[in-house]
Amino acid sequence: MQKIILFILTTISIACSSSQSDNVTFDDLVIYAPRAGSSVTAGFTNISNSTGETITIDAITSPQFNIVEIHETIINNGVAKMLKIEKLIIDNDESVALKPGGKHLMLIDAKKVIIEGEEINLIVELSNDQTMNLKTPAVSRFSN
């Protein structure tokens, strides 16, 4: 009986895991709640690929935002600019950090006011025909 319960719990745990798909992982996913009066925010994560092949992130969508893009912050002549990355390439056995001041998620045009603690859903389409469903609560950008 204990083995059956362990099997069921393991199966449920694997099925509910929203941060891994065929060895692509999104670790430490953080999405800030938009500032008051704003419908734009940012998200950060570390994406690792151990699929045995190079993959690309072809698209990211969210039911809470009209647009989700991956951007990279660059400094040109002392001025910071954000450039949209059409497809993020991640080689096998490599990771890409989405972090402040570098590559990051931009969640644009919230469909309604997003508050701290509200669950944000992301749908990630990978080049290996995988679709990942990620969930994380919106956090305050001012929390420690």
C-alpha positions as CSV (number, residue, x, y, z in Angstrom):
1,M,0.0,0.0,0.0
2,Q,2.8,2.4,0.8
3,K,4.4,1.7,-2.6
4,I,1.1,2.6,-4.3
5,I,0.8,5.8,-2.3
6,L,4.4,6.7,-3.1
7,F,3.8,6.0,-6.8
8,I,0.7,8.2,-6.8
9,L,2.4,11.0,-5.0
10,T,5.4,10.9,-7.3
11,T,3.2,10.8,-10.4
12,I,1.2,13.8,-9.1
13,S,4.4,15.7,-8.2
14,I,5.8,15.1,-11.7
15,A,2.5,16.1,-13.4
16,C,2.2,19.3,-11.3
17,S,5.8,20.4,-11.9
18,S,5.4,23.6,-13.8
19,S,9.1,24.5,-14.1
20,Q,10.5,21.5,-16.1
21,S,9.8,19.9,-19.4
22,D,12.0,17.2,-20.9
23,N,15.1,18.6,-19.1
24,V,14.4,22.3,-19.7
25,T,14.1,24.1,-16.4
26,F,13.1,27.5,-15.3
27,D,14.7,28.0,-11.8
28,D,13.9,30.8,-9.4
29,L,11.2,32.4,-11.6
30,V,10.3,35.8,-10.2
31,I,7.8,38.2,-11.7
32,Y,7.2,41.6,-10.2
33,A,3.8,43.0,-9.6
34,P,3.5,46.1,-11.8
35,R,4.0,49.4,-10.0
36,A,0.8,51.3,-9.2
37,G,-0.6,52.9,-12.3
38,S,1.6,50.8,-14.6
39,S,0.6,47.8,-16.8
40,V,4.2,46.8,-17.5
41,T,6.6,44.7,-15.4
42,A,9.6,42.5,-15.6
43,G,10.5,38.8,-14.8
44,F,13.6,36.9,-14.1
45,T,14.7,33.3,-14.1
46,N,17.5,30.9,-14.9
47,I,16.8,28.7,-17.8
48,S,18.8,25.4,-18.2
49,N,18.8,23.0,-21.1
50,S,19.9,19.4,-20.7
51,T,17.8,18.0,-23.6
52,G,20.7,16.7,-25.6
53,E,20.1,19.4,-28.3
54,T,20.1,23.1,-28.8
55,I,16.6,24.6,-28.2
56,T,15.1,28.0,-28.7
57,I,12.3,29.7,-26.8
58,D,10.0,30.5,-29.7
59,A,7.3,32.3,-27.9
60,I,6.0,33.2,-24.4
61,T,2.4,34.3,-23.7
62,S,0.4,34.9,-20.6
63,P,-3.3,35.1,-20.0
64,Q,-2.7,38.1,-17.7
65,F,-0.7,40.2,-20.3
66,N,-1.3,41.1,-23.9
67,I,2.5,40.9,-24.7
68,V,5.4,38.9,-23.2
69,E,8.8,39.4,-24.7
70,I,12.4,38.6,-23.8
71,H,14.6,41.7,-23.9
72,E,18.2,42.5,-23.3
73,T,19.5,45.6,-21.7
74,I,22.5,47.1,-23.5
75,I,24.5,50.2,-22.8
76,N,25.3,52.3,-25.9
77,N,27.2,55.6,-25.4
78,G,26.2,55.7,-21.8
79,V,22.5,55.2,-22.5
80,A,20.7,52.0,-21.5
81,K,18.4,50.5,-24.2
82,M,16.3,47.4,-24.2
83,L,16.3,45.2,-27.4
84,K,13.8,42.5,-28.1
85,I,15.2,39.0,-28.5
86,E,13.0,37.2,-31.1
87,K,14.1,33.7,-30.2
88,L,16.3,32.9,-27.2
89,I,18.8,30.1,-28.1
90,I,20.0,27.8,-25.3
91,D,22.7,25.2,-26.2
92,N,22.6,21.8,-24.7
93,D,24.0,21.6,-21.2
94,E,24.0,25.4,-21.0
95,S,21.9,27.9,-19.0
96,V,20.8,31.5,-19.7
97,A,20.2,33.8,-16.8
98,L,17.4,36.3,-17.2
99,K,18.4,38.9,-14.6
100,P,18.2,42.7,-13.9
101,G,20.5,44.6,-16.1
102,G,20.8,41.8,-18.7
103,K,18.4,39.5,-20.5
104,H,14.9,39.6,-18.9
105,L,11.2,39.0,-19.4
106,M,9.0,42.0,-20.2
107,L,5.3,41.6,-19.4
108,I,3.4,44.3,-21.2
109,D,-0.1,45.6,-21.2
110,A,-1.7,43.8,-18.2
111,K,-5.3,42.9,-19.0
112,K,-6.3,44.0,-15.4
113,V,-4.5,45.3,-12.3
114,I,-2.0,42.7,-11.0
115,I,-1.5,42.7,-7.3
116,E,1.2,41.2,-5.1
117,G,0.6,37.5,-4.5
118,E,-1.6,37.0,-7.6
119,E,-0.6,34.0,-9.6
120,I,1.0,34.8,-13.0
121,N,0.9,32.2,-15.7
122,L,3.3,31.9,-18.6
123,I,3.0,29.6,-21.6
124,V,6.4,28.9,-23.1
125,E,6.8,27.4,-26.6
126,L,10.0,25.6,-27.3
127,S,11.6,24.6,-30.6
128,N,11.4,20.9,-29.7
129,D,7.6,21.1,-29.9
130,Q,7.3,21.3,-26.1
131,T,4.9,23.7,-24.4
132,M,5.6,24.6,-20.7
133,N,3.1,26.1,-18.3
134,L,4.8,28.1,-15.6
135,K,3.1,29.7,-12.6
136,T,4.5,32.0,-9.9
137,P,3.0,34.6,-7.6
138,A,3.7,38.3,-8.4
139,V,6.1,39.7,-5.9
140,S,6.8,43.2,-4.8
141,R,10.0,44.7,-6.3
142,F,10.7,46.2,-2.9
143,S,10.7,43.0,-0.9
144,N,13.9,41.6,0.5
